[in-house]
């Protein structure tokens, strides 16, 4: 981010190095309901790498711990030529 962008955002300027961004774990489950229909569930947890977690954006407005999750409904169909 440039100094102008940092000033406009209200955050201090930060230039991270290169390397790993985050590390974590994801879990996915699929439960068949009927013949072609299934329910899905997923959850993920990521921890931002120390270099990235030191940024002003994360310190002031975020968290080094990142969570995600969702549910879905899957329908399987076969195209016949």
N, CA, C and O atoms as CSV, one atom per row, in Angstrom:
chain,resi,resn,atom,element,x,y,z
A,1,UNK,N,N,0.844,-1.153,0.000
A,1,UNK,CA,C,0.000,0.000,0.000
A,1,UNK,C,C,0.897,1.226,0.000
A,1,UNK,O,O,1.930,1.249,0.670
A,2,UNK,N,N,0.506,2.229,-0.742
A,2,UNK,CA,C,1.274,3.472,-0.804
A,2,UNK,C,C,0.972,4.310,0.441
A,2,UNK,O,O,0.020,4.028,1.169
A,3,UNK,N,N,1.777,5.329,0.678
A,3,UNK,CA,C,1.539,6.191,1.843
A,3,UNK,C,C,0.217,6.948,1.697
A,3,UNK,O,O,-0.463,7.211,2.689
A,4,UNK,N,N,-0.149,7.301,0.444
A,4,UNK,CA,C,-1.425,7.979,0.214
A,4,UNK,C,C,-2.603,7.059,0.554
A,4,UNK,O,O,-3.581,7.489,1.167
A,5,UNK,N,N,-2.497,5.800,0.152
A,5,UNK,CA,C,-3.557,4.834,0.451
A,5,UNK,C,C,-3.653,4.602,1.960
A,5,UNK,O,O,-4.750,4.506,2.510
A,6,UNK,N,N,-2.513,4.512,2.616
A,6,UNK,CA,C,-2.500,4.308,4.066
A,6,UNK,C,C,-3.170,5.484,4.771
A,6,UNK,O,O,-3.977,5.284,5.679
A,7,UNK,N,N,-2.843,6.695,4.365
A,7,UNK,CA,C,-3.433,7.890,4.963
A,7,UNK,C,C,-4.947,7.907,4.748
A,7,UNK,O,O,-5.701,8.203,5.674
A,8,UNK,N,N,-5.387,7.595,3.545
A,8,UNK,CA,C,-6.820,7.595,3.233
A,8,UNK,C,C,-7.583,6.534,4.033
A,8,UNK,O,O,-8.742,6.742,4.392
A,9,UNK,N,N,-6.941,5.409,4.310
A,9,UNK,CA,C,-7.610,4.325,5.025
A,9,UNK,C,C,-7.571,4.501,6.536
A,9,UNK,O,O,-8.347,3.871,7.254
A,10,UNK,N,N,-6.678,5.347,7.020
A,10,UNK,CA,C,-6.529,5.514,8.461
A,10,UNK,C,C,-5.629,4.471,9.090
A,10,UNK,O,O,-5.520,4.406,10.315
A,11,UNK,N,N,-4.981,3.652,8.273
A,11,UNK,CA,C,-4.081,2.613,8.759
A,11,UNK,C,C,-2.639,3.017,8.483
A,11,UNK,O,O,-2.373,3.816,7.586
A,12,UNK,N,N,-1.714,2.467,9.254
A,12,UNK,CA,C,-0.310,2.746,8.985
A,12,UNK,C,C,0.164,1.895,7.809
A,12,UNK,O,O,-0.377,0.822,7.542
A,13,UNK,N,N,1.169,2.386,7.125
A,13,UNK,CA,C,1.700,1.674,5.958
A,13,UNK,C,C,2.430,0.420,6.428
A,13,UNK,O,O,3.141,0.446,7.432
A,14,UNK,N,N,2.250,-0.669,5.698
A,14,UNK,CA,C,2.871,-1.944,6.059
A,14,UNK,C,C,3.263,-2.684,4.794
A,14,UNK,O,O,2.471,-2.789,3.857
A,15,UNK,N,N,4.474,-3.193,4.766
A,15,UNK,CA,C,4.962,-3.972,3.620
A,15,UNK,C,C,5.451,-5.336,4.121
A,15,UNK,O,O,6.570,-5.453,4.621
A,16,UNK,N,N,4.610,-6.360,3.985
A,16,UNK,CA,C,5.020,-7.696,4.438
A,16,UNK,C,C,6.058,-8.297,3.502
A,16,UNK,O,O,6.173,-7.905,2.340
A,17,UNK,N,N,6.795,-9.239,4.020
A,17,UNK,CA,C,7.750,-9.976,3.202
A,17,UNK,C,C,7.036,-11.090,2.448
A,17,UNK,O,O,5.807,-11.171,2.453
A,18,UNK,N,N,7.805,-11.929,1.813
A,18,UNK,CA,C,7.214,-13.048,1.080
A,18,UNK,C,C,7.229,-14.294,1.949
A,18,UNK,O,O,7.925,-14.353,2.963
A,19,UNK,N,N,6.455,-15.283,1.540
A,19,UNK,CA,C,6.432,-16.544,2.278
A,19,UNK,C,C,5.029,-17.058,2.463
A,19,UNK,O,O,4.122,-16.715,1.705
A,20,UNK,N,N,4.854,-17.872,3.462
A,20,UNK,CA,C,3.570,-18.503,3.756
A,20,UNK,C,C,2.589,-17.444,4.253
A,20,UNK,O,O,2.940,-16.614,5.092
A,21,UNK,N,N,1.379,-17.472,3.743
A,21,UNK,CA,C,0.343,-16.512,4.126
A,21,UNK,C,C,-0.436,-17.013,5.342
A,21,UNK,O,O,-0.692,-16.253,6.275
A,22,UNK,N,N,-0.810,-18.291,5.330
A,22,UNK,CA,C,-1.569,-18.850,6.442
A,22,UNK,C,C,-1.431,-20.368,6.443
A,22,UNK,O,O,-0.941,-20.971,5.489
A,23,UNK,N,N,-1.871,-20.957,7.529
A,23,UNK,CA,C,-1.908,-22.415,7.631
A,23,UNK,C,C,-3.177,-22.764,8.400
A,23,UNK,O,O,-3.635,-21.987,9.238
A,24,UNK,N,N,-3.741,-23.932,8.114
A,24,UNK,CA,C,-4.992,-24.257,8.777
A,24,UNK,C,C,-5.488,-25.656,8.515
A,24,UNK,O,O,-4.742,-26.540,8.095
A,25,UNK,N,N,-6.766,-25.832,8.774
A,25,UNK,CA,C,-7.413,-27.136,8.690
A,25,UNK,C,C,-8.820,-26.950,8.141
A,25,UNK,O,O,-9.521,-26.008,8.512
A,26,UNK,N,N,-9.225,-27.847,7.261
A,26,UNK,CA,C,-10.585,-27.829,6.710
A,26,UNK,C,C,-11.219,-29.203,6.879
A,26,UNK,O,O,-10.551,-30.231,6.762
A,27,UNK,N,N,-12.507,-29.202,7.152
A,27,UNK,CA,C,-13.268,-30.440,7.307
A,27,UNK,C,C,-14.484,-30.352,6.388
A,27,UNK,O,O,-15.149,-29.318,6.331
A,28,UNK,N,N,-14.771,-31.431,5.676
A,28,UNK,CA,C,-15.879,-31.485,4.740
A,28,UNK,C,C,-16.649,-32.781,4.976
A,28,UNK,O,O,-16.047,-33.847,5.108
A,29,UNK,N,N,-17.968,-32.692,5.030
A,29,UNK,CA,C,-18.795,-33.885,5.209
A,29,UNK,C,C,-19.896,-33.905,4.147
A,29,UNK,O,O,-20.462,-32.867,3.805
A,30,UNK,N,N,-20.185,-35.084,3.639
A,30,UNK,CA,C,-21.226,-35.287,2.639
A,30,UNK,C,C,-22.157,-36.373,3.162
A,30,UNK,O,O,-21.714,-37.468,3.510
A,31,UNK,N,N,-23.454,-36.062,3.215
A,31,UNK,CA,C,-24.429,-37.032,3.717
A,31,UNK,C,C,-25.495,-37.272,2.657
A,31,UNK,O,O,-26.282,-36.374,2.358
A,32,UNK,N,N,-25.530,-38.476,2.086
A,32,UNK,CA,C,-26.566,-38.782,1.092
A,32,UNK,C,C,-27.952,-38.717,1.740
A,32,UNK,O,O,-28.152,-39.210,2.850
A,33,UNK,N,N,-28.898,-38.107,1.036
A,33,UNK,CA,C,-30.268,-38.011,1.543
A,33,UNK,C,C,-31.196,-38.969,0.805
A,33,UNK,O,O,-31.834,-39.817,1.428
A,34,UNK,N,N,-31.275,-38.840,-0.509
A,34,UNK,CA,C,-32.037,-39.749,-1.363
A,34,UNK,C,C,-31.173,-40.061,-2.570
A,34,UNK,O,O,-30.012,-39.653,-2.615
A,35,UNK,N,N,-31.702,-40.763,-3.530
A,35,UNK,CA,C,-30.942,-41.270,-4.671
A,35,UNK,C,C,-29.921,-40.288,-5.255
A,35,UNK,O,O,-28.738,-40.623,-5.314
A,36,UNK,N,N,-30.325,-39.110,-5.681
A,36,UNK,CA,C,-29.421,-38.161,-6.333
A,36,UNK,C,C,-29.193,-36.885,-5.532
A,36,UNK,O,O,-28.660,-35.914,-6.069
A,37,UNK,N,N,-29.578,-36.863,-4.277
A,37,UNK,CA,C,-29.510,-35.661,-3.464
A,37,UNK,C,C,-28.657,-35.909,-2.220
A,37,UNK,O,O,-28.766,-36.957,-1.582
A,38,UNK,N,N,-27.808,-34.937,-1.881
A,38,UNK,CA,C,-26.952,-35.067,-0.703
A,38,UNK,C,C,-26.807,-33.708,-0.021
A,38,UNK,O,O,-26.892,-32.666,-0.671
A,39,UNK,N,N,-26.589,-33.728,1.278
A,39,UNK,CA,C,-26.327,-32.513,2.045
A,39,UNK,C,C,-24.822,-32.446,2.300
A,39,UNK,O,O,-24.175,-33.468,2.531
A,40,UNK,N,N,-24.274,-31.232,2.255
A,40,UNK,CA,C,-22.847,-31.038,2.524
A,40,UNK,C,C,-22.675,-30.032,3.649
A,40,UNK,O,O,-23.507,-29.148,3.852
A,41,UNK,N,N,-21.591,-30.186,4.365
A,41,UNK,CA,C,-21.244,-29.300,5.461
A,41,UNK,C,C,-19.734,-29.132,5.453
A,41,UNK,O,O,-19.004,-30.112,5.307
A,42,UNK,N,N,-19.247,-27.884,5.610
A,42,UNK,CA,C,-17.805,-27.707,5.708
A,42,UNK,C,C,-17.464,-26.642,6.740
A,42,UNK,O,O,-18.259,-25.745,7.022
A,43,UNK,N,N,-16.273,-26.761,7.290
A,43,UNK,CA,C,-15.744,-25.812,8.248
A,43,UNK,C,C,-14.254,-25.687,8.005
A,43,UNK,O,O,-13.583,-26.675,7.707
A,44,UNK,N,N,-13.738,-24.479,8.130
A,44,UNK,CA,C,-12.297,-24.288,7.978
A,44,UNK,C,C,-11.781,-23.290,9.010
A,44,UNK,O,O,-12.491,-22.372,9.420
A,45,UNK,N,N,-10.547,-23.488,9.412
A,45,UNK,CA,C,-9.853,-22.587,10.324
A,45,UNK,C,C,-8.477,-22.317,9.734
A,45,UNK,O,O,-7.767,-23.245,9.347
A,46,UNK,N,N,-8.110,-21.056,9.667
A,46,UNK,CA,C,-6.781,-20.669,9.209
A,46,UNK,C,C,-6.190,-19.689,10.200
A,46,UNK,O,O,-6.901,-18.861,10.770
A,47,UNK,N,N,-4.908,-19.786,10.399
A,47,UNK,CA,C,-4.159,-18.846,11.232
A,47,UNK,C,C,-3.205,-18.105,10.302
A,47,UNK,O,O,-2.409,-18.728,9.600
A,48,UNK,N,N,-3.287,-16.771,10.296
A,48,UNK,CA,C,-2.397,-15.997,9.447
A,48,UNK,C,C,-0.967,-16.140,9.943
A,48,UNK,O,O,-0.718,-16.198,11.147
A,49,UNK,N,N,-0.038,-16.197,9.010
A,49,UNK,CA,C,1.377,-16.304,9.355
A,49,UNK,C,C,1.793,-15.065,10.147
A,49,UNK,O,O,1.220,-13.992,9.956
A,50,UNK,N,N,2.781,-15.196,11.034
A,50,UNK,CA,C,3.181,-14.076,11.893
A,50,UNK,C,C,3.501,-12.784,11.138
A,50,UNK,O,O,3.138,-11.702,11.598
A,51,UNK,N,N,4.172,-12.878,9.990
A,51,UNK,CA,C,4.523,-11.669,9.249
A,51,UNK,C,C,3.281,-10.927,8.771
A,51,UNK,O,O,3.236,-9.698,8.823
A,52,UNK,N,N,2.285,-11.653,8.312
A,52,UNK,CA,C,1.046,-11.042,7.842
A,52,UNK,C,C,0.179,-10.560,9.004
A,52,UNK,O,O,-0.479,-9.525,8.897
A,53,UNK,N,N,0.175,-11.300,10.108
A,53,UNK,CA,C,-0.645,-10.936,11.266
A,53,UNK,C,C,-0.176,-9.635,11.914
A,53,UNK,O,O,-0.927,-9.029,12.679
A,54,UNK,N,N,1.039,-9.195,11.628
A,54,UNK,CA,C,1.576,-7.946,12.191
A,54,UNK,C,C,1.084,-6.704,11.453
A,54,UNK,O,O,1.352,-5.586,11.893
A,55,UNK,N,N,0.376,-6.874,10.348
A,55,UNK,CA,C,-0.059,-5.716,9.562
A,55,UNK,C,C,-1.042,-4.870,10.360
A,55,UNK,O,O,-1.750,-5.381,11.227
A,56,UNK,N,N,-1.081,-3.575,10.066
A,56,UNK,CA,C,-1.978,-2.664,10.773
A,56,UNK,C,C,-3.439,-3.019,10.528
A,56,UNK,O,O,-4.268,-2.844,11.421
A,57,UNK,N,N,-3.767,-3.507,9.358
A,57,UNK,CA,C,-5.145,-3.895,9.053
A,57,UNK,C,C,-5.607,-5.010,9.988
A,57,UNK,O,O,-6.700,-4.937,10.549
A,58,UNK,N,N,-4.790,-6.025,10.155
A,58,UNK,CA,C,-5.155,-7.156,11.018
A,58,UNK,C,C,-5.157,-6.730,12.481
A,58,UNK,O,O,-6.072,-7.093,13.220
A,59,UNK,N,N,-4.152,-5.967,12.918
A,59,UNK,CA,C,-4.078,-5.544,14.317
A,59,UNK,C,C,-5.249,-4.648,14.716
A,59,UNK,O,O,-5.797,-4.797,15.808
A,60,UNK,N,N,-5.639,-3.714,13.836
A,60,UNK,CA,C,-6.665,-2.734,14.193
A,60,UNK,C,C,-8.084,-3.173,13.859
A,60,UNK,O,O,-9.019,-2.820,14.578
A,61,UNK,N,N,-8.263,-3.934,12.783
A,61,UNK,CA,C,-9.624,-4.227,12.326
A,61,UNK,C,C,-9.908,-5.696,12.076
A,61,UNK,O,O,-11.000,-6.041,11.626
A,62,UNK,N,N,-8.953,-6.567,12.357
A,62,UNK,CA,C,-9.166,-7.967,12.026
A,62,UNK,C,C,-8.693,-8.902,13.111
A,62,UNK,O,O,-8.616,-8.539,14.285
A,63,UNK,N,N,-8.381,-10.106,12.698
A,63,UNK,CA,C,-7.907,-11.137,13.611
A,63,UNK,C,C,-6.977,-12.076,12.853
A,63,UNK,O,O,-7.179,-12.335,11.666
A,64,UNK,N,N,-5.979,-12.576,13.527
A,64,UNK,CA,C,-5.075,-13.548,12.920
A,64,UNK,C,C,-5.765,-14.897,12.747
A,64,UNK,O,O,-5.299,-15.741,11.981
A,65,UNK,N,N,-6.870,-15.102,13.452
A,65,UNK,CA,C,-7.654,-16.335,13.333
A,65,UNK,C,C,-8.768,-16.106,12.323
A,65,UNK,O,O,-9.553,-15.168,12.458
A,66,UNK,N,N,-8.835,-16.957,11.319
A,66,UNK,CA,C,-9.824,-16.830,10.256
A,66,UNK,C,C,-10.673,-18.101,10.210
A,66,UNK,O,O,-10.141,-19.210,10.142
A,67,UNK,N,N,-11.999,-17.931,10.248
A,67,UNK,CA,C,-12.925,-19.063,10.238
A,67,UNK,C,C,-13.833,-18.996,9.018
A,67,UNK,O,O,-14.127,-17.914,8.510
A,68,UNK,N,N,-14.264,-20.136,8.564
A,68,UNK,CA,C,-15.214,-20.199,7.468
A,68,UNK,C,C,-16.066,-21.447,7.606
A,68,UNK,O,O,-15.681,-22.404,8.277
A,69,UNK,N,N,-17.210,-21.428,6.974
A,69,UNK,CA,C,-18.068,-22.598,7.047
A,69,UNK,C,C,-19.270,-22.437,6.139
A,69,UNK,O,O,-19.561,-21.347,5.647
A,70,UNK,N,N,-19.952,-23.530,5.931
A,70,UNK,CA,C,-21.133,-23.454,5.101
A,70,UNK,C,C,-21.858,-24.786,5.013
A,70,UNK,O,O,-21.351,-25.832,5.417
A,71,UNK,N,N,-23.062,-24.704,4.471
A,71,UNK,CA,C,-23.864,-25.893,4.225
A,71,UNK,C,C,-24.344,-25.819,2.785
A,71,UNK,O,O,-24.420,-24.742,2.195
A,72,UNK,N,N,-24.661,-26.960,2.240
A,72,UNK,CA,C,-25.124,-26.977,0.864
A,72,UNK,C,C,-25.980,-28.188,0.571
A,72,UNK,O,O,-26.059,-29.130,1.360
A,73,UNK,N,N,-26.613,-28.138,-0.572
A,73,UNK,CA,C,-27.436,-29.232,-1.050
A,73,UNK,C,C,-26.940,-29.578,-2.446
A,73,UNK,O,O,-26.900,-28.705,-3.313
A,74,UNK,N,N,-26.569,-30.803,-2.677
A,74,UNK,CA,C,-26.025,-31.242,-3.964
A,74,UNK,C,C,-27.000,-32.159,-4.672
A,74,UNK,O,O,-27.587,-33.057,-4.068
A,75,UNK,N,N,-27.162,-31.917,-5.960
A,75,UNK,CA,C,-27.978,-32.791,-6.792
A,75,UNK,C,C,-27.094,-33.296,-7.923
A,75,UNK,O,O,-26.435,-32.513,-8.607
A,76,UNK,N,N,-27.086,-34.602,-8.111
A,76,UNK,CA,C,-26.273,-35.214,-9.170
A,76,UNK,C,C,-27.163,-35.609,-10.335
A,76,UNK,O,O,-28.199,-36.247,-10.147
A,77,UNK,N,N,-26.756,-35.226,-11.544
A,77,UNK,CA,C,-27.502,-35.615,-12.733
A,77,UNK,C,C,-26.532,-36.062,-13.806
A,77,UNK,O,O,-25.363,-35.676,-13.803
A,78,UNK,N,N,-27.022,-36.876,-14.719
A,78,UNK,CA,C,-26.194,-37.434,-15.788
A,78,UNK,C,C,-26.759,-36.933,-17.128
A,78,UNK,O,O,-27.951,-37.057,-17.407
A,79,UNK,N,N,-25.868,-36.369,-17.936
A,79,UNK,CA,C,-26.265,-35.964,-19.267
A,79,UNK,C,C,-26.142,-37.139,-20.212
A,79,UNK,O,O,-25.096,-37.785,-20.272
A,80,UNK,N,N,-27.199,-37.422,-20.950
A,80,UNK,CA,C,-27.192,-38.548,-21.888
A,80,UNK,C,C,-27.184,-37.980,-23.301
A,80,UNK,O,O,-28.017,-37.143,-23.648
A,81,UNK,N,N,-26.227,-38.445,-24.120
A,81,UNK,CA,C,-26.144,-37.970,-25.513
A,81,UNK,C,C,-27.101,-38.734,-26.384
A,81,UNK,O,O,-27.178,-38.480,-27.586
